[in-house]
Amino acid sequence: MNRRNVLAGIGALTAGGGAVFGSGAFSQVEAERTVDISTTGDSGALLQFSGSSTLVNLDGGNDSDLLKISASNLNKDATTTAKDAITVTNTGDNAVGFYVDDESSQVSGVDEIDIQVDGTSIVGSSNSVDLNASNGSADLDLVFDLTGDNIADDIPGSITFVADTSSHSGA
């Protein structure tokens, strides 16, 4: 046997061994990485809220993440509407559909608060209102329907607003 045959044989064994024992690929990897995430108040956020009514204010100023609705003197057995109580503005680069998560707006199937734009409810993803990119905005009306209900136990403590690019009518 000469030197070339030995080298060729070793090369063939190496290639065959790679085929038999796998290609070096793997099916699972677990790795830990550090992530840096920061938030901003409404004045610098992509979706900005402002209170434009005596019922609604930003708790803590313009950099707050809490919209506070103070409606303690509502009439029982009446429907009260606060027109243009909240303004929401999309300052991002993408147009979004904006709506109220329908799970957060109801407590035990009771829906005393409705949030509307131009007289139409925006509760639920199918009722989203379009907010165009770069300062598209909408004025939200708060509608409190207390006909036949006791206000003490039925008003939710929080409401979840959703902005989703797939909910925009142009998506």
N, C-alpha and C positions, 0 to 999 in steps of 0.2 A: 504494500500500500504506500502510495506516495502522499506527500504533504497536502496536495490539493484535494485528494479524496477524503482525507481526515477532516480538513476544514469544511468541506461540503457536507460531510456526515454530521459534524457538530452543528452546523447551521440548520440542517434539516431537523435534527432532534430539537433544537431550540424552537423553531417555528411550529413543529408538531406539538411540543409541550405547551406552547401558548394556546394552541387551539383546544387541547384537551383540558387544560386547567383554567380556561376563561381568558377573556381579552383585557382584563384589568378594569372593566366597567363594574359599577356597583349598583345596587338597587335601593339603597337607603343611606342617607347621611344626616347626622344630627349635629348642628353647630350652634354655638351661642354667639350672638352679636349684640353690640351696643347700639341703641337707637336714640337719637336726640329729637324730641318733638316739643314744639313750643306752641302756645296759644296766644291770642290777642283779644283785647276787649272789642266791643262793637265798633268803636271809632276806627279801628284798623283791620277789621275782619272782612272776609270776602262777602259775607252776608250780614248786613248791618240792620239793626232794629232801632227805632226811635219811638218814644211815646209822644203822641201829639194830642193828648186829652188830659183832663184832670183826673181821669180814672187810671191812667197808665204813666209810669215813670221808670227811668233807669235807676235802679237802686245802686248808689255808689258813684254816679257820674257816668261820663261817656265811655270809660273803659270797663264797665261792668258787664257781666254775663247774665244778669238777672233783670228781666222785665217784670215789674211789680204792678199787678192789677189790684187796685183798691176800690172795691165796689160794695161797701158795707151798708149803704142806705138804699138798696134797690127795693122797689115795691113788690110785695108778695102778690101772687095771683095776677101778675102783669108781665108783659114782655117789654124789656128796656133795651134800646139800641144805642150804642155809642158809635156814631159815624166817624170814620177815619181815625180811630183810636190809636192804631199802631201803623207805622210806615216801615216797610221792609224794602231794602235796596240791595241789589246784586252788584257788587263792585268787581266781581271776578271777570275772567276772560271768556267764560262759557255761559251760554244761556241755560237756564234751569226751569224746571217746573217746581212750583212751591205749593206746599199743602200742609195740613195738620194731620198728624198720625191719628187715625181713627181709634186706635186703642187707647191713646192718652186723653182723648177728649170726652170720654165717657167713664162714669164710675157706676158699676153694677147695672149697666144698661140704661142709666139715666143720663140724658144729654141736655142739661140746662144751658150750657154755653155753646153757641155756634159762632164760628169765625167766617166772615163773608167778605167777598170783594164784589162791589157793584150789585149787592142783593143776592148773590149766589154763594152757597156754602163752599168752602175749600177744605172740608173735612173729608179725608180719604184720598188716596193717590189718583183715583179716577176723576177727582174734582180739582186738580191742580190748576194754578194760574201761572201763565208764562211770565218769567222775569228775564228780560233780555240781558245780554252781557253789557258790561261797562255802564252801570248806573240805571239799569232797568228797575223800576220800583212799583209797588202796589200799596194802596192804603187799605188797611184791614178794619172792618167793622166788627165790634163785639156785640153779640146779641144774647141777652140773658132772658131765657124763657122760664119764668117761675110760676106759670099758671098751674095751680093745684099742687105745688110741691113745697116741701119744707127746705129752705136754703141751707140750713145748718149742716146737714150731712152729705149733701149731694154735689157740691162744687169741688172739682178736682184740685189738688195742690199744685200740679204742674201740667203743662201742655207741651207736646213735642212738635216742633216745626221741622219740616223736611224740605230740603232743596236737592233736586235730583236731575241730572242732565237727561236721563232717559224719560223723564216725565214731561219734558218740554214738548210742545206740539210740533216743533221742527225737528225733533230727534228721529 
